[in-house]
Amino acid sequence: MSWGTELWDQFDNLEKHTQWGIEFTEKYAKFVKERSEIEVNYAKQIRNLSKKYQPKKNSREEEESKYTFCQAFQQTLSELNDYAGQHELISENLTQLIINELSRFLQELKSERKSHFHDGRKAQQHIETSWKQLESCKKRFERDCKEADRAQQYFEKMDADINVTKADVEKARQQAQMRHQMAADSKSEYSSYLQKFNQEQNDHYYTNIPNIFQKLQDMEEKRIEKLGECMKTFADVDRQVLPIVDKCLDGMTKAAESVEPKTDSKQVVESYKSGFEPPGDVEFEDYGLDMKRTVSENSLSNPKEVKEKSTGKSKGKLWPFIKNKNKGSGPEDFSHLPPEQRRKKLQGKIDDLNKDIQKEMDKRDALTKMKDVYVKNPQMGDPASVDPRLAEIAESIEKMQFEVQKFEGWLAEVEERMPSKSDTQRRSVIFETQNNATTVSNNCAQDRESPDGSYTEEQNSETQVKASINPNPTSSTPDDDDEFDDEETLPTIGTCKALYPFEGKNEGTIAIAEGELLYVIEQDKGDGWTRIRRNEEEEGYVPTTYIEVFLETNAKDSLTSA
């Protein structure tokens, strides 16, 4: 169905319709542009989201990255970043394949449409001009006919009138003939123009206008076809990235499936295992034993002395599982950490140093080869120019090897001090006293432990039961009950000077300031802790590496004089 034959008289409507078609195409191009901007903004937001949750470069994030669920999340973020890239690709393809293409196409379409309607208006103006000329000829022919008719009537009137001269009649006859000739000429001209107009009109409505309208129809169909192709491309642009998007989603699924709860539980053990042994059973201390026994003059025990032993010192019992609140970075040898964690830190430091040493050795080997090439081919370079760099690398390797030896020494010290499996059984020291040939078991010996959980079974003279004859049976009366609240003070065995400040936030520890002088009341038993005292009421454990110990015979006097 052709516009030229069916719509030969709808020039104005076709003009409006084709203009609306172009505006619709521009509207679709704007729609695709806004979709492209949405894809760009979405991709940007996705990338920002992925970047926001990427692990930071700090020790805490590095520790977290050990767990499989953290690794899975990091992999998900990586895949999400690639996923955002696919949406950027969608925007790029929409811009190149549709927006830019439609922009170029619309420019051509507008130019073509303008040309076609220019030809249509020109043809319309031509036929209108021909019609006007035909109307002019027709009117002239009509006027000439009327003039000829009037001239003929006048001649006939003059010829019939007997009073009119013969000359006037002849003049009227000639005038009538002239008017008839003019009417005949007008008729001939009118007939000629009419034939010409009919031909032009036939060409206009059956040839020129149909051709122009056909071109407009072809142009409109081409526009519609282009629009359909763009709509298909609009869908294909999304479809093209689906395989990559599927891979991103598969990567996220694979990352999720890699989460292993058992492995993460094991990693918790590896991360927080202190290496301490759990504390042993607490022995029952029978404070009422001495009051219930029968007092006799031949008693071998002094009730006050028995009381002193049975009460013991509860201060000596410290628990290793209290959370360390010391947030400081700690000394270089990691002595502030529990044994197992200290061992791991030292081993990690050694491994890092060995990797750095290997890198430096690789650089040295490469420079050595370069120097050999320069020696064999002097034109390529001066061999001596490599020597400063080789010396610098050698010095660096030497320093790192010294560091490795230092950390290996600390590591050997830690591994030597760490408790073995056989040390898990704790022994209880049973003290026995006798009263009137009756053997009484008084399990009041106190197993002292340092903050790392290692126990000592040392029996000082202050904690041993002194068996003696009680000459005064009344000494165990209630009047002396207040003595049961007293606790013996461990003797000082030396002094120490604090090399570093220590917060002492763990239960059983004591805070010290750098340069402070204190009493030593218990040496390091191999667990990295020394027990000290500031005054008669304040004592606790500090890391051995934080202090310098001076063992003296008269420690208290020495500290006072210092």
VEXKE-823316 format. One record per atom (N, C-alpha, C): y, x, z. Coordinates in steps of 0.05 Angstrom, whole numbers, plus 5000, padded with zeros to 4 digits. Layout:
% residues N
YXZ...
***
This chain:
% residues 562
497650175000500050005000502550185000504250134979506550314975509050194985510650364998513250265006515050194982514750344960516450304937516250024925513749914925513349654913513549434934512749484958512749284978515449264993516849484995519349485010521649574993521649484968523749574949526549494958526749274974529349184982529949245012528349425025528649475054529649765059531649835042532750105045533850155073535449985084536650025110534550025133532549855131530449845151528750105151528250195126526650445124528250685136530850675132532550885143532450875173532550645185532350625214529650705224527550625210524850675219524250975219525051115197524451405195526151555216528551455223530151585244528751545271527651305276526251265301523751435302522351485280519951655279520651945287522952045278523852315285524552325315525852125325526652115353524152095371522051955362519551935377518252215378518252355355517052625355518552805374521152785374522752945393522052875422521652615427520852525453518152645462516352655443513652775449513953075455515653205439516053495443517253545471519053365480520153385507518053345528516253155523514053105542512253355545511553475522509853715523511353945538513953965534515554175547515454135577515753885586515753835615512953885626510853825611508153885620507754185622508854335603508754625604510054735629512454625636513854715660512254645685510954415685509254345708507054555711505754635689503554825690504655095701507055175692508155435701508755415731509955195740510555175768508055155785506055005775503554985790502155255792502155405770500955675771502455855790505155835791506755995809506055925838505855665844505255575871502455665879500555655860497855745866497856045872499256195856499456495860500756555887502856415894504256455919502356385943500856165939498956095960496856305964495756405942493756615943494856865956497356945948498657175959499157145989499956905997500656846025498256896044495856836034493556856051491957106046492957286029491557546025491757706051489657856057489658016082491858216082493258246105495358446108494058726112495758926107494759206110495159296139493459196156493459286184490659296194490359426217487659466229486259206235487759006243486458756250485158626226486658616204485658496179483258656169483358926172481059086163478559026180478958976206476658896222475558626214477358436208476458176200474958176173475658366156474458376129471458456131470458526154467658596156465858346155466958116162465257876164464957756136462557636132461957526105463757286099464457126119466156896113468956986107469957206118472557316110472457426082470257566076469957676049469757446028468357226036468256996018470956876013472556866034475256746031477056926014476757186017478357376000477457345971474857315966473957275939474957005928475056805944476156545936479056575928480556725944483456765937483756915911481957115906482057255881481457075857479356905860478656725839480956515835482256435857484456245855486756375839487156625843489256765828488656765798486056815791485256795763485556505753484956315770485156035763488155975756489956085771492856045766493556165739492256385732492756515706492056335683489956175686489155985665491255765661492555685682494655485679497155605666497555855671499755995657499056005627496556055621495656065593496055795580495455575594495855305584498855265576500555345594503455325589504255485564503255725563503955905540502955785514500555675513499455565489500855305481501555145501503054895495505754965483507055175492509655255482509355355453507355535448507055655422505955455401503855305408502455145389503654865385505154775404506254505401509354505401510454605422513454585425514854735403514154985400515455145378514755035351512254955347511454855321512854595314513054415334514454155330517454205325518654395338521454455334521954535305520354715295520654795267520054565248517954405254517254185236519453975236520653915258522753715260525253795244525854055244528154145228527654095199525154165189524554115161524453815155523453655174523253365170525953245168527853315184530553205183531853285157531453525148532653615123531553455099528953415099527653275078528552975078528552855101529452575103532252545093534052725100536752715092536952725061535352895049535352925020534452665006532352545016531252305004533152075006534452035028536251815031538851865016539552115012541852184994541252094966538752154956538052074929537951764928536951634948536851344949539651224947541551334963544251224962545551274935545051504924546151564898545151374876542551314877541351114858542550834863542950774889544050514896546950484886548450704888551150694879551350674848549450804834549450794805548850514795546850384807546250114798548549914804549849964827552049794834554449844815554850084806556950144786556250014759553750024751552949904726553349594727552749484750553049194754556049124752557749284763560549224761561549244732560549434717561349464689560349214673557949134679556848894666558548654672559348624697560948394705563648404691564748644688567348674674567148594645564948684631564548604603564248304601562748194619562247904618564847754621566447834640569047694645570847724621570947964609572548004585571647834562568947814558567847644537568547354542568447274567569046994574572046944569573747124575576647094571577347084541575947264526576447264497575547014484573346904493572246654482574246424487575346424512577246204518579846244502580646484497583146534482582646454453580246514443579546444415579446144411578346004432578145714430581045594431582745694447585445584448586945644422586545884411587845944385586745764363584245704363583045524343584245244346584545144370585644884375588644874365590045084371592845104363593145104332591345244319591345254290590844984278588844854289588044584279590344394284591744414305594044244311596344294292596844544287598944614268598244534240595744554233594844484205595044184201594744024221594843734219597743624220599443784230602243704232603643744206604743514194605943534167608743654169609843654193612543754197612544064199610244174203610044474207610044604180611444814178611444964153608845094147608545154123606045274114605845554126607945684130607945964142606945954171607945754185607045734214604145674215603245514197600345444197598745694191599645854172598246104165598246294188600446304201600646484225598746394247598446134251596646024272593746084263593246064236590546114227589746404232591546594226591046874230590646944259592246814276591946854305589246754315588346534304585746424312583446614303583746724278581646904268581547164286583947254293584047504310582647454337583147224348581947164375578947134372578047014350575146994346573947264342575447444329574347714325574147864352576147834369576147954395573847844412573447584410571247454425568547564415568347604388565947704377565447994387567648154388567348434398566548434428567848264443567148244472564248164476563447984459560647894461558748124454559448274434557748494426557648704449559948764461560048964483558548854507558948604513557548484536554548494532553748434507550848434501549748714504551248914495550349194497550149284526552249224543552149294571549949144586549548894578547448744591544748874586544248954562541749084555541449354571543649494572543649754586543149714616544549514628544249454656541449374663540349204647537549114652535649344651536149534633534349764632534749944658537249984665537750144689536750004714537149744715536049594738533049604739531749594716528849614716527949894725529450094715528750374724529250404754531450284764532150314792530050184810529249944805527349804823524449864818523849964794521050014788520350314785522350474784521850764781523250934802525950924803527451104820527051044850527550794857527250724886524350754895522350664879519550704888518851004892519951164874519451454877520651564903523151484909524451574933523051464958522351204957520951084980518151204984516851284962514251414964514551684978516651824971517052084985517552045014519151835021519551765049517051695063515351545049512751465060511051705065510951895045509452145048510552305072513152315074514452465096513652335123513652075125513051935150510151975157508351965137505552005142504952295150506452475138506152755147507052795176509252655183510152675211508052565230506952335223504952205240502452385242501652505220499352685220499852925237502253035236503053265252502953195282503952955288503952865315501152835326499352725309496552705317495252975322495853175304494853445308495853565335498353515341499453625366498053495390497553235388496253095410493353205414492053275392489353385394489553675406491553825397491954095408492554075437494053875445494753835473492253825490490153685480487653665495486053925492486054045468484554285463485554525480488154525485489254745501488054745529487654505540486254485566483354555563482154455542479254495538478554795535480354945523479855225517479555395543481055315563480955465588478755375607477455145601475455045619473155245625472155395605470055595611470955795632473455895629474456085649474855955676475955705675476355565701473655515714471555455698468855415709467855675721468455905708467656165720469056215746471656135747473156175773471856005795471255755787469955575807467155665815465755775794463055885800463356125819465456285815465956515833466556425861468056205864468556095891465955995904464355865887461755765898459955995906459856195889458256435896459256565921461856585924463056705948462256535973462356275970461556105992458656135999456956165979454056205984453356475996455256665993454756936005455256946035456356726046456856726075454156726090453856926108451356956123451956956152451356736166451956716195450656936211448156986205446657196220447957466217448757526193450157786188452757806204454257586204456757586218456357606248454257466258453557486287452857776294451357906276450658186281453158366280455058296263457558446261459258416286459158186299460558146324459458346345456758376345455558576363456558856357456558926331457359186323460359236330461959026328464859066333465559086362464058936379464958916407462959036427460659136418458759246437460059486451460059486478461359696493459459926499456959886500455060096507454560106537455859936553455459926582452759776587451659836610449259696619450159466638448759246637449459026656449059116685450658996703450359076731447658976742446659126762444159056774444458836795442358766808442458556829444158646853445558466864447158516888445258486912445158686928443358676951444558506973442758366988443558207010444458377034446758317045447758467068447658287092445958347111445558177134447558257156449858117157451858177177451058077205449357887206448657777232446257907246445158107233442758237244443258367271445558507274446058647299446558467322447758227316448358047338445857907348443857887331441457737339439357907353439658167348437658337361437958357391435858407405435958437434437058707442439158697458440358947466438959057490438259307489436959437512438159717515437559817537438760077542437560297526435060257516433860467500434260427470436460247463437060197435437960457422436960497397437660747383440160727367441260487364443460457346445960367361448160477353450760387363451660147346451959917359452659667344455059707326457059857336459459897319458760057294457160257298456360417275454760267255452860087265451259927248453059727233455059627247456959437235458359577212459159827217460659967197458960007172456460057175454760097152454159837138453659617154452859367142455159237126457659287136459859167121460259307095459959567095460259727070463059707059463359787034465959767020465559606995466659366996466459196973468159286950470059456957471859556935470359716914468059816922466659996903465359836880465159576882463759416862465759326840465459436817467159366795465559266771466559086755464958966734465959066707464159126690464859256664465559046643465258796648465658606626468358466628470158566644472858456644474358546620475858366606477158426581479358636585479458826568481459036569484058936558486158936574488658826566490559056557489659296557491359516549491659516518493959446509494459426480495459676467495659886483496660136471494760256451495860436435494160566414492160756426492660856450490661026463490861316454489461496468489461776460487861826435488162066425486962146399483862126401482662186424479762186426478561916432480261706432479361426437477961396464478761556483477461546509478161296525480061146515480760886528478860666521477060716501475260516492472560536506470960316507468260336517466560536501464360636512462860846499462060776470460860536466459860466439462060446419464360316427466560296409467860566404467960736425469060996421467361156402464761126404462961276386463461186357463760926353464260826325466860926314468960926331471561016322471461316315470161466332469961756326468361806301466161666297464461696273466061616248467561396250469261306228471361516221472561636242474561836237473362086223470962156232469562386219468962326190467962086185467262006157469762016139472061906150474461906134475362196128475262366148476062646144474262786124471662726125469762846106470362756078471162496074471962406048474362546038476362586056478762726048478263016041476363136056475663416050474363426023472563236017471263235991473263205968475363035972477363005951478863265947479563395969481063655967479263865953476663855959474864055946474563995916474563745909474563675880477063775866479363735880481863845868481764145866480664275886480364565885478664655862476364515859474564585837475964545810477464335807478864285781480964505776482464575797484464785794483165055788480865105800479365355795478565375766477565145755476765145727479165185709481465065717483965095701484765395701484565515725485265795727483465965709480865905708479066055691479766025662480665785654481465745626483965905620485865915639488266075635487666375633485666455650484966745649483766815621482066635611480866685585482766635562484666455566486566395544489366405556490566635559493266665572495366505558495066455532497066305518497366015528495265915541495265635552496665615578497065835593498365815618497966075635499666095656499566325673497566265696495366435698493466385720494766395748496766565751498066595777499466335786500166165767501665925774499965725790497265765788495465585802494965675831495465925837494866035863496265895886498865835885500165695907498865425914498165285894496865025898494065065910492565265901489965325912490165395942492165555948492565635976493265395993494865215982495664975997493264806002491464775982489064605985487164736005486865006004485165146023486065106052488765126056489765076082489264796092489564606073489064326080486164276088484364396072481464376078480864496105482064716111481464856137482464686160484764566157485764396178483964146183483064026161481363786164478663866175477664096168475064186179475264236209477564336217478064376246478164106260479463906247479563636258476763516260475063566240472363466240470863576264471163846268469763976290470663856317473263806319474363696344473163416349473163246329472062976332469062976336467663166323464763186327464163276355465863446367465463516395465763276414467763116409468162876425465762686421464862666396462662486390460162576405459562836405457262936419457462886449459962906459460362856488459762556494460662376477460262096481457262026480455962126459453062066456451462176478452362396490450862516513451262346538453662226540454162066564453161786563452761686539451961406537449261356551448961136566446461096581444161036562441861136570439461086554438060826563436060746548434560496555433360506582432460746590431060776615432860746639435560746634437460726656438060446664436760256651437459976656436359876683434360006694433359916720434960036742435859876759437559966782435759986807436460196822434960226847436760146871435460036890436759956915435960146937437960236951437360426973437060256999434860287012434260127036434660307061436360207077436860347102435260207124434060367142432560247163433660337190433860157208434560217236432360097254432160217276430060117294431360037320430259817332431259717358428759627374428159777396425859707412423359697396422959917379420559957363420259747341422359587336422359387314423759507290422359507268423559617243425059397229427559447224429159247210430259367184429859217162430859307136433659197132435459367130438259277126439259377098439059197079439759277051442759247047444159417060447159397057448259637042446559797031447660027016449059916991451260026986452959926963452560106939451559986917451560136892454260126880455560356878458260356867458060386837459860256823459860276793462660316784463060466763465660506751466060286730468560276719469060056701467360046676465960256669464260236646461460146653460860086678458359966686456260176694456960436695454960626704454960636735452560646746452360626775451860896787452660916812452061166827450661076853448861236861447361176885447861376907450261496904451061706922451461586951450361726969450561636997452361837012454861757015456761927029456261897059457462087074457062077103458361827114460461717100461661477110459861227107458061227088456460997083453561017094452961237105450261257117450261137145447961027152447660907179447161137199448761137219448461337239446861217262444561307266442861207289443661357314444261217334444961337360444261147383444261257406443661097430446160957438445860697443448160537451448260517482449960677494449960687524451160437536452560287520453960057532452959797517451159657530450059417516452159207511454359207525456459007521458259057498457759287484459559357462459259177438457259007438456858827415457758547421459458517442460358257449462458157429463057897430465057787411467757917413468358067435470958187437471358397415469158497404469458717384469058607355469058337352468458227326470558297305473058347315475158407296474658677282472958847294472359097281470659067257469358837254467658797230469358767205471958707208473658677185474758937174474359147189475359407180473459527159474659677140473159807120473760107120471660257117472060547117473460647092474960847094476360967071474861217062474361227036472961467025474761707028473561937034475062177038476162287012478462417013479562536989478062796983477562846958476063096951477863276933480363196928482163356912484563196904486163316887488563176877488363176847490263016835490363006806493262946798493863016773496462976762496162796737497662586734497462396711498662536687497062566666498062686641499362476623498262226624499362006608499661756626501361576618501561316633499161146627498160996647495860816643496560546657496260326642497060056653495259956675492660016673490759926693490559636696490259486674490059196675487259096679485259266676482459186681481959156711480158986718479358956746478159216755479159326777478059566788479559816780481459786761483060016753485660016767487160236764489760256778491760366758494160276759496260366741497360626751497960806732499161066739501461126720503361286729505561376713505261666706506261746683506062026674507362206694505962426702506962616721506462556750505362316755504962236783502662396795502862466821500862616836499362416854496662426853494962236868492562386880491062246898488662356911486262286894484362466893481762416880479762346902478362116900476462046920473562026908473362036882470762036869470962156842469362356836469462496811468162326788468662416764467462296740464462336741462962116739460062126740458762136712460462196692459362196665460061946649461561766662462361516648465161516638466661746642469361766632471461656651470761596676472661476695472661636721474961666733475261806759476661616778475661616803476761436823478861576839481261456841483561586854484761396874486561506891487961346911490861426911492561226913495461276915496261276945495261086960495761086989493260967002493460897028491160807042490260527032491960377019491360107011490860076981491760276964491660246935489960466922487760376910485960566897484560426874483360586856482060466832481260686813480260606790479360796769481460836748481461076737483161146713481461316694482161316668480661486649480961776657478761926657478762206665480662366647480762296621482362446602485362406606486062216623488962156628490062326651488262476666489162626689488162906688489463076704488563356708487763376738485163446743484063436770484163716782484863716808484863966824483163916848480764026849478963996873479664206893480464116917481264306938479864236964479864436982478664387008480364197024482964257025484664077040486563937020485363727007486763596985489263446995489063327017491263157027493663317033493263547046495463717053496763827028494963897008495964006983497763806969496963556968498563346955501263316969501163326995503663287011505563507006504463757005506263987000507363986972505763866953506663856925508963666923
***
